[in-house]
Amino acid sequence: MFELKKASGQINEGAAVWWNATNGEVSNVTGSGFYPIGVAVKAAGSSDTTCRVRLSGTPVVAAGA
């Protein structure tokens, strides 16, 4: 598990998370250039700055690539 910088907004436990390489943070929404990296293992509220993530270990390509 890794504690990663989180984008604004809430991420629920069990939600799929995406890595935004441009901003260097995880999010539970996707966009062009976002990479699916794993699952949130603990809920992170809007005011939290990090999110605990279990990485999937699967090679991925960016969304919209």
Secondary structure, 3 states (H helix, E strand, C coil): CEEEEECCCCECCCCEEEEECCCCEEECCCCCCEEEEEEECCCECCCCCEEEEEECCCCCCCCCC
